[in-house]
């Protein structure tokens, strides 16, 4: 590689690095499948020909919630932040044993809503309402999936056709002016590098969180005080094993190696090999 090519930030060069050197799409696909399967097994999932999402089934996080959807050969993951959703998609082709991944963002921008907007399920604000955006925001705060659910059947059909890249277009996907849709990627076609990296980071974080709270949590229960631990970052004798989860709080579960405490999240990030090679 020439020194000049190191500083080549053209779209094609960056895409080549992401696709072939970093193998980002393959890794994101693996994380998608893990997170989707895990959310399904934990009950944070809706399915059917015309699925509908609600807050009660979401996997709650500190700032963001997640939910999985399955409809025929289409699978989705939705990362929610108020009324802003990052939607990961996967279409399974049984004939070719192939999976096609993509992602887009969906946002209900209440600042664009006026007293003239009619939203089924929300009473129209009075004529003397000074802040219609806040009026609608209050309603949607309690039911952030209201607009998304009404358009979900159409979205699923577009995704099923392998046309995630057309969702941004109001001619392909009709929607009110206050619903904003942006493409991130469709297969290996990248619309936004910034959003793609953001999607990869968020998906990876959720993958690690779920792994720590399930697979890692199950594995540490095989350890006993006095066992020898040889990890990637830490080596020593196990002096304490904690497996009590309080109110869904896993930071108090993990291993104490010598005088060093490692919770399940830290073990997942830094000492994965040491935990899963134990007793082998």
For each residue, the residues with C-beta under 8 A, 3 or more apart:
1: 5 6
2: 5 6
3: 6 7
4: 7 8
5: 1 2 8 13
6: 1 2 3
7: 3 4
8: 4 5 13
9: 13 14
10: 13 14
11: 14 15 190 193
12: 15 16
13: 5 8 9 10 16 17
14: 9 10 11 17 18 193
15: 11 12 18 19 188 190
16: 12 13 19 20 21
17: 13 14 20 21 22
18: 14 15 21 22 24 25 190 193 196
19: 15 16 22 23 24 25 188
20: 16 17 23
21: 16 17 18
22: 17 18 19 27
23: 19 20 26 27
24: 18 19 27 28 196 200
25: 18 19 28 29 101 185 188
26: 23 29 30
27: 22 23 24 30 31 200
28: 24 25 31 32 101 199 200 203
29: 25 26 32 33 90 99 101
30: 26 27 33 34
31: 27 28 34 35 203 204 206 207
32: 28 29 35 36 75 77 88 90 101 203
33: 29 30 36 37 90
34: 30 31 37 38 207 210 211
35: 31 32 38 39 66 68 77 203 206 207 210
36: 32 33 39 40 68 70 75 77 90
37: 33 34 40 41
38: 34 35 41 42 210 211 214
39: 35 36 42 44 45 59 66 67 68 77 210
40: 36 37 43 44 45 68 70
41: 37 38
42: 38 39 45 59 214
43: 40 57
44: 39 40 57 58 59 66 67 68
45: 39 40 42 57 67 68 69 70
46: 51 52 53 57 67 68 69 70
47: 51 69 70 71
48: 51 71
49: 71 72
50: 71 152 153
51: 46 47 48 69 70 71 152
52: 46 145 149 152
53: 46 57 58 67 69 78 145 148 149 152
54: 57 58 143 145
55: 58 65 143 144 145
56:
57: 43 44 45 46 53 54 67
58: 44 53 54 55 65 66 67 80
59: 39 42 44 65 66 67
60: 65
61: 64 65 66 206 209
62:
63: 81
64: 61 79 80 81 202
65: 55 58 59 60 61 79 80
66: 35 39 44 58 59 61 77 78 79 80 206
67: 39 44 45 46 53 57 58 59 77 78 80
68: 35 36 39 40 44 45 46 75 76 77 78
69: 45 46 47 51 53 74 75 76 77 78 152
70: 36 40 45 46 47 51 74 75 76
71: 47 48 49 50 51 74 76 156
72: 49 160
73: 91 92 93 94 160
74: 69 70 71 89 90 91 92 156 159 160
75: 32 36 68 69 70 89 90 92
76: 68 69 70 71 87 88 89 90 156 159
77: 32 35 36 39 66 67 68 69 87 88 203
78: 53 66 67 68 69 85 86 87 88
79: 64 65 66 85 86 87 88 202 206
80: 58 64 65 66 67 84 85 144
81: 63 64 84 85
82: 141 144
83: 107 108 110 137 140 141 144 147
84: 80 81 105 106 107 108
85: 78 79 80 81 105 106 107 148
86: 78 79 103 105 184 198 199 202
87: 76 77 78 79 103 104 105 106 155
88: 32 76 77 78 79 101 102 103 199 203
89: 74 75 76 101 102 103 104 159 164
90: 29 32 33 36 74 75 76 99 100 101 102
91: 73 74 99 100 159 160 162
92: 73 74 75 98 99
93: 73 96 97 98 99 100
94: 73 97
95:
96: 93
97: 93 94
98: 92 93
99: 29 90 91 92 93
100: 90 91 93 162 187
101: 25 28 29 32 88 89 90 185 187
102: 88 89 90 159 164 165 184 185 186 187
103: 86 87 88 89 164 184 185 195 196 199
104: 87 89 164 167 168 181 182 183 184
105: 84 85 86 87 180 181 182 184 195
106: 84 85 87 148 179 180 181
107: 83 84 85 179 180 181
108: 83 84 140 144 147 148 178 179 180
109: 112 113 178 179 180
110: 83 113 133 134 136 137 140 178
111: 133
112: 109 133 177 178
113: 109 110 117 119 132 133 136 178
114: 117 132
115: 124 125 127 129 132
116:
117: 113 114 132 136 176 178
118: 124
119: 113 122 136 146 147 176
120: 150
121: 143 146
122: 119 136 139 140 146
123:
124: 115 118
125: 115 129 132 135 136
126: 129
127: 115
128:
129: 115 125 126 132 135
130:
131: 134 135
132: 113 114 115 117 125 129 135 136
133: 110 111 112 113 136 137
134: 110 131 137 138
135: 125 129 131 132 138 139
136: 110 113 117 119 122 125 132 133 139 140
137: 83 110 133 134 140 141
138: 134 135 141 142
139: 122 135 136 142 143 146
140: 83 108 110 122 136 137 143 144 146 147
141: 82 83 137 138 144
142: 138 139
143: 54 55 121 139 140 146
144: 55 80 82 83 108 140 141 148
145: 52 53 54 55 148 149
146: 119 121 122 139 140 143 149 150
147: 83 108 119 140 150 151 176 179
148: 53 85 106 108 144 145 151 152
149: 52 53 145 146 152
150: 120 146 147
151: 147 148 154 155 173 175 179
152: 50 51 52 53 69 148 149 155 156
153: 50 156 157
154: 151 157 158 173
155: 87 151 152 158 159 167 173
156: 71 74 76 152 153 159 160
157: 153 154 160 161
158: 154 155 161 163 164 166 167 172 173
159: 74 76 89 91 102 155 156 162 163 164
160: 72 73 74 91 156 157
161: 157 158
162: 91 100 159 186
163: 158 159 166 167 172 186
164: 89 102 103 104 158 159 167 183 186
165: 102 168 183 186 189 191
166: 158 163 169 172 173
167: 104 155 158 163 164 172 173 181 183
168: 104 165 173 181 182 183 191
169: 166 172 173
170: 173 174 175
171: 174
172: 158 163 166 167 169
173: 151 154 155 158 166 167 168 169 170 181
174: 170 171
175: 151 170 179 181
176: 117 119 147 179
177: 112
178: 108 109 110 112 113 117
179: 106 107 108 109 147 151 175 176
180: 105 106 107 108 109
181: 104 105 106 107 167 168 173 175
182: 104 105 168 191 192 195
183: 104 164 165 167 168 186 191 192
184: 86 102 103 104 105 190 191 192 195 196 199
185: 25 101 102 103 188 189 190 191 192 196 199
186: 102 162 163 164 165 183 189 191
187: 100 101 102
188: 15 19 25 185
189: 165 185 186
190: 11 15 18 184 185 193 196
191: 165 168 182 183 184 185 186 195
192: 182 183 184 185 195 196
193: 11 14 18 190 196 197
194: 197 198
195: 103 105 182 184 191 192 198 199
196: 18 24 103 184 185 190 192 193 199 200
197: 193 194 200 201
198: 86 194 195 201 202
199: 28 86 88 103 184 185 195 196 202 203
200: 24 27 28 196 197 203 204
201: 197 198 204 205
202: 64 79 86 198 199 205 206
203: 28 31 32 35 77 88 199 200 206 207
204: 31 200 201 207 208
205: 201 202 208 209
206: 31 35 61 66 79 202 203 209 210
207: 31 34 35 203 204 210 211
208: 204 205 211 212 265 268 269
209: 61 205 206 212 213 265
210: 34 35 38 39 206 207 213 214
211: 34 38 207 208 214 215 216 268
212: 208 209 215 216 217 250 264 265 267 268
213: 209 210 216 217 250 264
214: 38 42 210 211 217 218
215: 211 212 218 219
216: 211 212 213 219 220 264 267 268 272 275
217: 212 213 214 220 221 243 245 250 253 264
218: 214 215 221
219: 215 216 222 275 276 278
220: 216 217 223 241 243 253 254 255 264 267 275
221: 217 218 241 243
222: 219 278 279
223: 220 227 229 238 241 255 278
224: 227 238 241
225: 238 239 240 241
226: 237 238
227: 223 224 237 238 278
228: 236 237 238
229: 223 234 235 236 237 238 255 257 271 274 278
230: 235 274 277
231: 234 235 257 267 270 271 273 274 275
232: 270 271 272 273 274
233: 270 271
234: 229 231 257 258 260 262 270 271 274
235: 229 230 231 257 274
236: 228 229 257 258 260
237: 226 227 228 229 257 258
238: 223 224 225 226 227 228 229 241 255 256 257
239: 225 256 257 258 259
240: 225 255 256 261
241: 220 221 223 224 225 238 255 256
242: 252 253 254 255 256
243: 217 220 221 253
244: 252 253
245: 217 248 249 250 252 253
246: 249 252
247:
248: 245
249: 245 246 252
250: 212 213 217 245 253 263 264 265
251: 263 265
252: 242 244 245 246 249 263
253: 217 220 242 243 244 245 250 263 264
254: 220 242 261 262 263 264 266 267
255: 220 223 229 238 240 241 242 261 262 267 275
256: 238 239 240 241 242 259 260 261 262
257: 229 231 234 235 236 237 238 239 260 262
258: 234 236 237 239
259: 239 256
260: 234 236 256 257
261: 240 254 255 256
262: 234 254 255 256 257 266 267 270 271
263: 250 251 252 253 254 266 267
264: 212 213 216 217 220 250 253 254 267 268
265: 208 209 212 250 251 268 269
266: 254 262 263 269 270 271
267: 212 216 220 231 254 255 262 263 264 270 271 272 274 275
268: 208 211 212 216 264 265 272
269: 208 265 266 272
270: 231 232 233 234 262 266 267
271: 229 231 232 233 234 262 266 267 274 275
272: 216 232 267 268 269 275 276
273: 231 232 276 277
274: 229 230 231 232 234 235 267 271 277 278
275: 216 219 220 231 255 267 271 272 278
276: 219 272 273
277: 230 273 274 280
278: 219 222 223 227 229 274 275
279: 222
280: 277
